[in-house]
Amino acid sequence: MRNLKRVLLAVVLLLLVLVVLAFVLENQQSVSLLFLGWAGPQLPVSLIAVVALLIGMIIGPIVGWFLGRTSRASRRRLT
């Protein structure tokens, strides 16, 4: 049973890597983002998408931790 879980995990990870690789290879067009009058450098679409995903994966847990912390502090004041 344990070996079956490892094999399934390896297959899922391999499929995930293949999907990410296909996404990167299919989105090589260079674009320049414009935000509040500031134009960014020409970068591939895939790079911009992956960087945005990584930033979201970092900021999301930090915001969740902060909101949970303030929620616990307000509950303590009520009791």
C-alpha positions as CSV (number, residue, x, y, z in Angstrom):
1,M,0.0,0.0,0.0
2,R,2.8,2.4,0.9
3,N,4.6,1.7,-2.4
4,L,1.3,2.4,-4.3
5,K,1.0,5.8,-2.7
6,R,4.6,6.6,-3.6
7,V,4.0,5.6,-7.2
8,L,0.8,7.6,-7.5
9,L,2.5,10.6,-5.9
10,A,5.4,10.3,-8.4
11,V,2.9,10.1,-11.3
12,V,1.0,13.1,-10.2
13,L,4.2,15.1,-9.7
14,L,5.4,14.1,-13.1
15,L,2.1,15.1,-14.7
16,L,2.3,18.5,-12.9
17,V,5.9,19.0,-14.2
18,L,4.8,18.2,-17.7
19,V,1.9,20.6,-17.5
20,V,4.1,23.4,-16.3
21,L,6.7,22.7,-19.0
22,A,4.0,22.7,-21.7
23,F,2.7,26.0,-20.3
24,V,6.2,27.6,-20.4
25,L,7.0,26.3,-23.8
26,E,3.6,27.5,-25.3
27,N,3.9,31.0,-23.8
28,Q,7.2,32.4,-25.0
29,Q,5.8,35.6,-26.5
30,S,7.3,38.7,-24.9
31,V,5.1,41.3,-23.4
32,S,5.6,44.5,-21.5
33,L,3.2,45.3,-18.6
34,L,2.1,48.9,-18.2
35,F,1.0,49.9,-14.6
36,L,0.3,53.5,-13.5
37,G,2.4,54.9,-16.4
38,W,5.4,52.6,-15.6
39,A,6.3,50.1,-18.3
40,G,8.1,47.0,-17.3
41,P,10.7,45.2,-19.4
42,Q,9.9,42.8,-22.2
43,L,9.4,39.4,-20.5
44,P,7.8,36.1,-21.7
45,V,4.2,35.6,-20.6
46,S,5.0,32.4,-18.8
47,L,7.6,34.1,-16.7
48,I,5.2,36.8,-15.6
49,A,2.5,34.2,-14.8
50,V,4.9,32.1,-12.7
51,V,6.3,35.1,-10.8
52,A,2.7,36.3,-10.1
53,L,1.8,32.8,-8.8
54,L,4.9,32.6,-6.6
55,I,4.2,36.1,-5.2
56,G,0.6,35.1,-4.4
57,M,1.8,31.9,-2.7
58,I,4.0,34.0,-0.5
59,I,1.6,36.9,0.3
60,G,-1.5,34.6,0.8
61,P,-0.3,32.7,3.9
62,I,1.2,35.9,5.4
63,V,-2.2,37.7,5.1
64,G,-4.0,34.6,6.5
65,W,-1.6,34.5,9.4
66,F,-2.1,38.2,10.1
67,L,-5.9,38.0,9.9
68,G,-5.9,34.9,12.2
69,R,-3.7,36.6,14.7
70,T,-5.9,39.8,14.9
71,S,-9.0,37.6,15.1
72,R,-7.5,35.7,18.1
73,A,-6.5,38.9,19.8
74,S,-10.0,40.4,19.5
75,R,-11.5,37.2,20.9
76,R,-9.2,37.4,23.9
77,R,-10.4,41.0,24.6
78,L,-14.0,39.9,24.5
79,T,-13.5,37.3,27.3
